[in-house]
Amino acid sequence: MSILFNRKMGFSFLIAVTGLLFLFIESTYYQYVDAQGQLHESWFMPLGFLFIFIGLLAMGIFIIVGTFKAIRQSLA
């Protein structure tokens, strides 16, 4: 099975896409400036960046571990 198409990699990709969706929701719906000039934002932006970071970090770890496993199996 390819290291790019296993369940862990798919779940990591889903987490990163969820982060992008959070950022889209933040930019579309949940930020405004009230009458006093104060900016109101939701938690979608920090959650979006957090999910993107965790998803990309997990994908990187799974790619590195999968590559080392493939190299070790080819040498054995």
N, CA, C and O atoms as a GROMACS GRO file, in nm:
protein
  304
    1MET      N    1   0.084  -0.118   0.000
    1MET     CA    2   0.000   0.000   0.000
    1MET      C    3   0.089   0.125   0.000
    1MET      O    4   0.190   0.131   0.070
    2SER      N    5   0.051   0.219  -0.078
    2SER     CA    6   0.129   0.342  -0.089
    2SER      C    7   0.120   0.423   0.040
    2SER      O    8   0.017   0.424   0.108
    3ILE      N    9   0.230   0.492   0.073
    3ILE     CA   10   0.229   0.571   0.196
    3ILE      C   11   0.140   0.694   0.183
    3ILE      O   12   0.104   0.754   0.284
    4LEU      N   13   0.105   0.732   0.060
    4LEU     CA   14   0.023   0.852   0.044
    4LEU      C   15  -0.126   0.822   0.053
    4LEU      O   16  -0.206   0.915   0.061
    5PHE      N   17  -0.166   0.696   0.052
    5PHE     CA   18  -0.307   0.663   0.049
    5PHE      C   19  -0.347   0.568   0.160
    5PHE      O   20  -0.427   0.477   0.137
    6ASN      N   21  -0.296   0.585   0.277
    6ASN     CA   22  -0.342   0.505   0.389
    6ASN      C   23  -0.435   0.588   0.477
    6ASN      O   24  -0.453   0.707   0.453
    7ARG      N   25  -0.493   0.526   0.575
    7ARG     CA   26  -0.594   0.594   0.658
    7ARG      C   27  -0.537   0.711   0.737
    7ARG      O   28  -0.602   0.815   0.750
    8LYS      N   29  -0.418   0.696   0.789
    8LYS     CA   30  -0.358   0.803   0.868
    8LYS      C   31  -0.334   0.928   0.783
    8LYS      O   32  -0.360   1.040   0.827
    9MET      N   33  -0.285   0.907   0.663
    9MET     CA   34  -0.259   1.020   0.574
    9MET      C   35  -0.390   1.085   0.532
    9MET      O   36  -0.399   1.208   0.524
   10GLY      N   37  -0.491   1.005   0.504
   10GLY     CA   38  -0.621   1.059   0.468
   10GLY      C   39  -0.683   1.139   0.581
   10GLY      O   40  -0.743   1.244   0.558
   11PHE      N   41  -0.669   1.090   0.704
   11PHE     CA   42  -0.722   1.162   0.819
   11PHE      C   43  -0.647   1.293   0.841
   11PHE      O   44  -0.708   1.394   0.875
   12SER      N   45  -0.516   1.292   0.821
   12SER     CA   46  -0.437   1.415   0.834
   12SER      C   47  -0.479   1.517   0.728
   12SER      O   48  -0.491   1.636   0.757
   13PHE      N   49  -0.502   1.469   0.607
   13PHE     CA   50  -0.548   1.557   0.500
   13PHE      C   51  -0.686   1.615   0.533
   13PHE      O   52  -0.712   1.732   0.507
   14LEU      N   53  -0.773   1.533   0.590
   14LEU     CA   54  -0.906   1.579   0.630
   14LEU      C   55  -0.897   1.687   0.738
   14LEU      O   56  -0.974   1.783   0.735
   15ILE      N   57  -0.806   1.673   0.831
   15ILE     CA   58  -0.787   1.775   0.935
   15ILE      C   59  -0.741   1.906   0.873
   15ILE      O   60  -0.790   2.012   0.910
   16ALA      N   61  -0.646   1.899   0.778
   16ALA     CA   62  -0.597   2.020   0.713
   16ALA      C   63  -0.707   2.087   0.630
   16ALA      O   64  -0.717   2.210   0.630
   17VAL      N   65  -0.788   2.009   0.562
   17VAL     CA   66  -0.899   2.065   0.484
   17VAL      C   67  -1.004   2.127   0.576
   17VAL      O   68  -1.063   2.229   0.542
   18THR      N   69  -1.027   2.067   0.691
   18THR     CA   70  -1.118   2.125   0.789
   18THR      C   71  -1.066   2.260   0.836
   18THR      O   72  -1.145   2.353   0.856
   19GLY      N   73  -0.936   2.272   0.853
   19GLY     CA   74  -0.878   2.401   0.888
   19GLY      C   75  -0.901   2.505   0.781
   19GLY      O   76  -0.931   2.621   0.812
   20LEU      N   77  -0.887   2.466   0.655
   20LEU     CA   78  -0.916   2.560   0.545
   20LEU      C   79  -1.063   2.599   0.545
   20LEU      O   80  -1.097   2.715   0.517
   21LEU      N   81  -1.150   2.505   0.575
   21LEU     CA   82  -1.293   2.535   0.584
   21LEU      C   83  -1.321   2.633   0.696
   21LEU      O   84  -1.402   2.724   0.680
   22PHE      N   85  -1.256   2.617   0.811
   22PHE     CA   86  -1.271   2.712   0.921
   22PHE      C   87  -1.228   2.852   0.880
   22PHE      O   88  -1.295   2.950   0.913
   23LEU      N   89  -1.117   2.863   0.807
   23LEU     CA   90  -1.071   2.994   0.762
   23LEU      C   91  -1.169   3.056   0.662
   23LEU      O   92  -1.192   3.177   0.664
   24PHE      N   93  -1.227   2.974   0.576
   24PHE     CA   94  -1.327   3.023   0.482
   24PHE      C   95  -1.450   3.074   0.556
   24PHE      O   96  -1.502   3.180   0.523
   25ILE      N   97  -1.496   3.000   0.656
   25ILE     CA   98  -1.612   3.043   0.735
   25ILE      C   99  -1.581   3.174   0.807
   25ILE      O  100  -1.665   3.264   0.812
   26GLU      N  101  -1.461   3.185   0.862
   26GLU     CA  102  -1.421   3.308   0.932
   26GLU      C  103  -1.424   3.428   0.838
   26GLU      O  104  -1.477   3.533   0.874
   27SER      N  105  -1.368   3.412   0.720
   27SER     CA  106  -1.360   3.526   0.629
   27SER      C  107  -1.496   3.561   0.569
   27SER      O  108  -1.519   3.675   0.530
   28THR      N  109  -1.585   3.464   0.560
   28THR     CA  110  -1.714   3.488   0.496
   28THR      C  111  -1.819   3.541   0.593
   28THR      O  112  -1.893   3.633   0.558
   29TYR      N  113  -1.827   3.487   0.714
   29TYR     CA  114  -1.940   3.516   0.800
   29TYR      C  115  -1.910   3.588   0.930
   29TYR      O  116  -1.990   3.672   0.971
   30TYR      N  117  -1.800   3.560   0.995
   30TYR     CA  118  -1.790   3.591   1.137
   30TYR      C  119  -1.697   3.704   1.176
   30TYR      O  120  -1.648   3.704   1.289
   31GLN      N  121  -1.670   3.797   1.092
   31GLN     CA  122  -1.593   3.912   1.140
   31GLN      C  123  -1.662   4.039   1.095
   31GLN      O  124  -1.705   4.052   0.980
   32TYR      N  125  -1.673   4.131   1.188
   32TYR     CA  126  -1.736   4.259   1.156
   32TYR      C  127  -1.686   4.365   1.252
   32TYR      O  128  -1.629   4.334   1.357
   33VAL      N  129  -1.707   4.488   1.215
   33VAL     CA  130  -1.671   4.602   1.298
   33VAL      C  131  -1.801   4.666   1.346
   33VAL      O  132  -1.888   4.700   1.265
   34ASP      N  133  -1.815   4.681   1.478
   34ASP     CA  134  -1.940   4.737   1.531
   34ASP      C  135  -1.939   4.890   1.523
   34ASP      O  136  -1.848   4.950   1.467
   35ALA      N  137  -2.042   4.951   1.580
   35ALA     CA  138  -2.060   5.096   1.571
   35ALA      C  139  -1.948   5.174   1.642
   35ALA      O  140  -1.917   5.286   1.602
   36GLN      N  141  -1.888   5.116   1.747
   36GLN     CA  142  -1.780   5.182   1.818
   36GLN      C  143  -1.644   5.159   1.752
   36GLN      O  144  -1.543   5.208   1.803
   37GLY      N  145  -1.639   5.086   1.642
   37GLY     CA  146  -1.514   5.062   1.573
   37GLY      C  147  -1.436   4.943   1.626
   37GLY      O  148  -1.318   4.928   1.595
   38GLN      N  149  -1.501   4.858   1.706
   38GLN     CA  150  -1.433   4.742   1.762
   38GLN      C  151  -1.452   4.621   1.669
   38GLN      O  152  -1.562   4.594   1.622
   39LEU      N  153  -1.343   4.550   1.642
   39LEU     CA  154  -1.347   4.434   1.556
   39LEU      C  155  -1.392   4.312   1.635
   39LEU      O  156  -1.339   4.285   1.743
   40HIS      N  157  -1.490   4.240   1.583
   40HIS     CA  158  -1.540   4.117   1.646
   40HIS      C  159  -1.505   3.999   1.556
   40HIS      O  160  -1.538   3.996   1.438
   41GLU      N  161  -1.436   3.902   1.615
   41GLU     CA  162  -1.398   3.782   1.542
   41GLU      C  163  -1.436   3.660   1.624
   41GLU      O  164  -1.454   3.669   1.745
   42SER      N  165  -1.448   3.548   1.556
   42SER     CA  166  -1.483   3.424   1.624
   42SER      C  167  -1.357   3.339   1.645
   42SER      O  168  -1.245   3.383   1.618
   43TRP      N  169  -1.378   3.218   1.692
   43TRP     CA  170  -1.267   3.126   1.714
   43TRP      C  171  -1.233   3.048   1.590
   43TRP      O  172  -1.145   2.961   1.594
   44PHE      N  173  -1.299   3.075   1.478
   44PHE     CA  174  -1.271   2.998   1.357
   44PHE      C  175  -1.131   3.024   1.302
   44PHE      O  176  -1.070   2.932   1.248
   45MET      N  177  -1.079   3.145   1.315
   45MET     CA  178  -0.945   3.172   1.262
   45MET      C  179  -0.836   3.097   1.340
   45MET      O  180  -0.755   3.029   1.277
   46PRO      N  181  -0.831   3.106   1.473
   46PRO     CA  182  -0.727   3.028   1.542
   46PRO      C  183  -0.745   2.878   1.525
   46PRO      O  184  -0.647   2.805   1.512
   47LEU      N  185  -0.871   2.831   1.524
   47LEU     CA  186  -0.894   2.689   1.502
   47LEU      C  187  -0.850   2.647   1.362
   47LEU      O  188  -0.796   2.539   1.343
   48GLY      N  189  -0.874   2.734   1.265
   48GLY     CA  190  -0.833   2.704   1.128
   48GLY      C  191  -0.682   2.687   1.118
   48GLY      O  192  -0.634   2.590   1.060
   49PHE      N  193  -0.608   2.782   1.173
   49PHE     CA  194  -0.462   2.772   1.168
   49PHE      C  195  -0.412   2.651   1.247
   49PHE      O  196  -0.317   2.585   1.205
   50LEU      N  197  -0.474   2.623   1.360
   50LEU     CA  198  -0.434   2.508   1.440
   50LEU      C  199  -0.457   2.377   1.365
   50LEU      O  200  -0.370   2.290   1.364
   51PHE      N  201  -0.574   2.363   1.303
   51PHE     CA  202  -0.604   2.241   1.229
   51PHE      C  203  -0.512   2.225   1.109
   51PHE      O  204  -0.467   2.114   1.080
   52ILE      N  205  -0.484   2.333   1.038
   52ILE     CA  206  -0.393   2.325   0.924
   52ILE      C  207  -0.254   2.283   0.971
   52ILE      O  208  -0.191   2.196   0.910
   53PHE      N  209  -0.206   2.343   1.079
   53PHE     CA  210  -0.073   2.309   1.132
   53PHE      C  211  -0.067   2.163   1.174
   53PHE      O  212   0.028   2.093   1.140
   54ILE      N  213  -0.167   2.117   1.249
   54ILE     CA  214  -0.167   1.978   1.296
   54ILE      C  215  -0.176   1.881   1.179
   54ILE      O  216  -0.107   1.779   1.177
   55GLY      N  217  -0.262   1.912   1.082
   55GLY     CA  218  -0.276   1.825   0.966
   55GLY      C  219  -0.149   1.815   0.884
   55GLY      O  220  -0.108   1.705   0.845
   56LEU      N  221  -0.084   1.929   0.858
   56LEU     CA  222   0.039   1.927   0.779
   56LEU      C  223   0.154   1.861   0.856
   56LEU      O  224   0.235   1.789   0.798
   57LEU      N  225   0.160   1.886   0.987
   57LEU     CA  226   0.262   1.822   1.069
   57LEU      C  227   0.246   1.671   1.069
   57LEU      O  228   0.343   1.597   1.054
   58ALA      N  229   0.123   1.624   1.086
   58ALA     CA  230   0.098   1.480   1.086
   58ALA      C  231   0.130   1.419   0.950
   58ALA      O  232   0.188   1.311   0.943
   59MET      N  233   0.092   1.488   0.841
   59MET     CA  234   0.126   1.437   0.708
   59MET      C  235   0.277   1.426   0.689
   59MET      O  236   0.326   1.327   0.636
   60GLY      N  237   0.350   1.527   0.733
   60GLY     CA  238   0.496   1.523   0.722
   60GLY      C  239   0.555   1.409   0.801
   60GLY      O  240   0.646   1.340   0.754
   61ILE      N  241   0.506   1.388   0.922
   61ILE     CA  242   0.556   1.278   1.005
   61ILE      C  243   0.526   1.144   0.939
   61ILE      O  244   0.614   1.057   0.935
   62PHE      N  245   0.404   1.126   0.887
   62PHE     CA  246   0.370   0.998   0.824
   62PHE      C  247   0.451   0.974   0.697
   62PHE      O  248   0.487   0.860   0.668
   63ILE      N  249   0.481   1.079   0.622
   63ILE     CA  250   0.563   1.063   0.501
   63ILE      C  251   0.706   1.024   0.539
   63ILE      O  252   0.764   0.935   0.477
   64ILE      N  253   0.762   1.090   0.640
   64ILE     CA  254   0.900   1.058   0.682
   64ILE      C  255   0.908   0.916   0.737
   64ILE      O  256   0.999   0.842   0.701
   65VAL      N  257   0.814   0.879   0.824
   65VAL     CA  258   0.816   0.744   0.881
   65VAL      C  259   0.795   0.639   0.772
   65VAL      O  260   0.863   0.536   0.770
   66GLY      N  261   0.702   0.664   0.680
   66GLY     CA  262   0.678   0.570   0.571
   66GLY      C  263   0.798   0.555   0.480
   66GLY      O  264   0.827   0.445   0.432
   67THR      N  265   0.868   0.664   0.455
   67THR     CA  266   0.988   0.660   0.371
   67THR      C  267   1.098   0.579   0.438
   67THR      O  268   1.164   0.498   0.373
   68PHE      N  269   1.118   0.601   0.568
   68PHE     CA  270   1.219   0.523   0.638
   68PHE      C  271   1.184   0.374   0.644
   68PHE      O  272   1.273   0.290   0.633
   69LYS      N  273   1.056   0.342   0.660
   69LYS     CA  274   1.015   0.202   0.659
   69LYS      C  275   1.039   0.139   0.523
   69LYS      O  276   1.084   0.025   0.514
   70ALA      N  277   1.010   0.213   0.416
   70ALA     CA  278   1.031   0.159   0.280
   70ALA      C  279   1.179   0.138   0.252
   70ALA      O  280   1.218   0.039   0.191
   71ILE      N  281   1.262   0.232   0.298
   71ILE     CA  282   1.407   0.218   0.277
   71ILE      C  283   1.460   0.099   0.357
   71ILE      O  284   1.541   0.022   0.306
   72ARG      N  285   1.414   0.084   0.480
   72ARG     CA  286   1.460  -0.026   0.564
   72ARG      C  287   1.418  -0.161   0.505
   72ARG      O  288   1.494  -0.257   0.510
   73GLN      N  289   1.295  -0.168   0.448
   73GLN     CA  290   1.251  -0.295   0.388
   73GLN      C  291   1.327  -0.326   0.260
   73GLN      O  292   1.353  -0.442   0.231
   74SER      N  293   1.362  -0.223   0.184
   74SER     CA  294   1.436  -0.248   0.060
   74SER      C  295   1.580  -0.292   0.086
   74SER      O  296   1.639  -0.364   0.005
   75LEU      N  297   1.636  -0.251   0.199
   75LEU     CA  298   1.773  -0.290   0.234
   75LEU      C  299   1.779  -0.428   0.297
   75LEU      O  300   1.884  -0.492   0.295
   76ALA      N  301   1.669  -0.474   0.353
   76ALA     CA  302   1.669  -0.604   0.423
   76ALA      C  303   1.656  -0.721   0.328
   76ALA      O  304   1.655  -0.836   0.373
   0.00000   0.00000   0.00000
